[in-house]
Amino acid sequence: MAIPLPADASARTPRRSAVVIVNGRAGRARHLWSEERVRAGLGATIDPRFVYPASPEETAAVARQAAAACADLVIVAGGDGTANRVAGALAGSRVSFGILPLGTGNDLVRTLGLPASWPEAVANIPRATAHPFDLLEVNGDPACTVGLIGAVAESAARVIRLGRRGARTRPIVEWLGPATWRLSGTATLLGPGIARRLRVSYEDAASGVESQIDREAIGVFLANGTRLGGGLNLPVCSRVDDGVFEVCVVNAVARPKLLYGFTCLMRGWTVPRGVLDVLPARAARITLPRPGPFSADGELFADATSFDVRVRPGALWVLRMA
């Protein structure tokens, strides 16, 4: 799909060209969507062109075309999954990346401290400035916020499959909203056989020394921020612009302690000692005994037994208030 940009953009400075990529199927806020309200919110300095991709692949293609056409801004109107696709396509470019939340979880919006409603978010964009934003890559797939491996990824996969377009359960997922992720997490922790042997090899962020752990665990969070699962809060000092991510190993502790630890993530309480080991890293490899999924930003990626993780410092330029 070709992206037409204003031929006379340079003659009308300071107007900036913006491609607004809209996921018309996203979340519970899509029925409130209005191009007129977006134009009004962006004001006289931004000239938006709206595109409605029909698939995730087309979403990424539109973002790449916008960058190639030298658009000043690419604005995503959708959820974390749409933002993930666009972020992967824009990585390494100098195009500013804005977000209007239409999704169910909106963890990237929470991570960045942006308004939770798109009418408020659109009003901020003309006054916002672009800040560097790290991007994680896991086996080449992007992660903006928190990636998941092991049983925690299988819990996320259940929600993603229930909410996919065409699924009869999608309206239920949208009605429950972020609570869907918490219910799925609780069901996973109550289920059988969730522990598995994990090997984590990582480059320590402070010393650069290669280290390794090998133990029974529930799964791994790869944190480029603190928010996941529609608002769960990881107890880490993670930033999106420090060139570091945190490998958070969920240990195979007793079931009551594990469930209490999950409650702490939901409530923002202190997680009991021994539930999580937090390893600041610049690169890592996680190995499983059998294939499992990788999940990030509401997206589900291919199963694997080995996951290579790296951070791309400042790969994106994200619009946010100073």
C-alpha positions, 0 to 999 in steps of 0.5 A, spaced: 500 500 500 503 506 497 503 512 502 501 518 499 505 524 503 503 532 502 507 534 495 508 541 498 510 539 505 516 543 505 512 549 503 508 549 509 512 548 514 512 548 520 507 543 518 509 536 519 507 530 515 504 524 519 502 517 517 496 515 522 496 507 522 489 505 525 488 498 528 480 498 527 479 492 531 483 494 537 480 493 544 474 496 547 476 503 545 475 503 537 468 505 537 470 511 540 475 512 534 474 519 530 479 522 524 476 528 525 477 528 533 484 526 531 485 532 526 483 537 531 487 534 537 493 534 532 492 542 531 495 546 525 502 543 525 501 536 523 498 534 517 495 526 518 494 521 513 490 515 515 491 508 513 487 502 516 492 496 514 488 489 513 493 485 517 499 485 522 504 484 516 501 490 512 501 494 518 509 493 518 509 494 511 506 501 511 510 503 517 516 501 513 514 505 507 512 511 511 519 511 514 522 510 506 517 516 504 521 521 510 514 522 514 516 526 520 511 522 524 508 515 525 502 515 529 500 508 532 492 508 534 491 501 537 494 496 542 501 493 544 501 488 538 500 494 533 505 498 536 510 492 536 509 491 529 510 498 527 516 499 532 520 493 529 519 496 522 521 503 524 527 500 528 534 504 526 530 510 523 529 517 525 522 517 524 518 519 531 513 514 533 507 516 537 502 512 540 494 513 541 491 507 546 486 503 543 488 496 546 486 492 551 492 492 555 496 498 553 502 496 557 507 501 552 503 507 554 503 505 561 511 504 561 511 511 558 507 514 562 502 517 557 495 518 557 490 512 558 485 515 553 487 516 546 483 523 546 488 525 551 494 522 548 493 526 541 492 532 544 499 531 547 503 529 541 504 536 538 507 538 544 511 532 545 518 531 543 522 525 541 526 521 546 530 515 545 527 508 546 531 501 547 528 495 543 529 488 545 530 483 540 528 475 541 530 471 536 530 477 531 523 478 534 521 485 537 519 487 544 518 494 546 516 492 554 516 485 557 517 479 553 515 472 556 518 465 556 516 458 559 509 457 563 508 465 563 509 465 556 504 460 555 499 464 560 499 470 555 498 465 549 492 463 552 489 470 552 492 472 545 489 466 542 482 467 545 482 474 543 484 473 536 480 476 530 474 471 529 474 467 535 468 467 539 471 468 545 474 475 543 468 479 546 469 476 552 476 478 552 474 485 550 469 485 556 474 483 561 479 487 559 486 487 563 483 482 568 483 477 562 491 476 563 490 476 571 485 470 570 489 466 565 496 467 570 492 465 576 489 459 572 496 457 569 499 457 576 494 453 579 495 448 573 500 442 573 507 441 570 508 448 570 516 448 572 521 446 567 529 446 567 531 453 565 538 455 563 540 462 562 546 464 560 547 472 560 552 478 560 552 482 566 550 489 565 555 492 570 561 487 569 560 484 562 562 478 565 558 472 562 554 468 567 550 462 567 544 459 572 541 452 571 535 450 575 527 449 575 523 455 574 516 457 572 519 462 566 522 468 565 520 475 564 525 479 559 524 487 562 525 493 558 520 496 562 516 494 568 509 493 565 506 487 562 499 483 562 495 489 562 498 493 568 502 488 572 508 491 575 515 488 575 519 490 581 525 492 577 528 499 576 528 498 569 528 504 564 527 504 556 533 508 555 539 505 558 541 499 554 540 494 559 534 489 560 533 485 566 532 477 566 527 476 571 527 468 573 520 466 576 523 460 581 519 454 582 517 455 589 512 452 593 505 454 590 502 458 595 508 462 595 508 463 588 500 465 588 502 470 593 508 473 589 503 473 583 498 477 587 504 482 589 505 483 582 498 485 581 497 489 587 504 493 587 506 490 593 513 487 595 514 480 592 517 475 597 524 473 597 526 467 593 520 468 588 524 472 583 531 473 581 533 479 577 539 479 573 541 486 569 544 484 562 546 486 555 545 480 552 542 473 554 540 466 551 535 462 555 534 454 553 528 450 555 528 442 555 522 442 550 519 447 545 515 453 548 513 460 545 515 467 546 510 472 547 511 480 548 507 486 547 500 482 546 504 478 540 505 471 540 511 468 536 514 461 534 516 456 539 523 454 540 528 451 545 533 456 545 532 464 545 537 469 544 536 476 547 539 482 545 538 490 546 538 495 541 539 501 545 536 507 542 533 504 536 526 508 536 524 515 537 518 515 541 514 521 542 513 523 550 512 529 554 519 531 557 
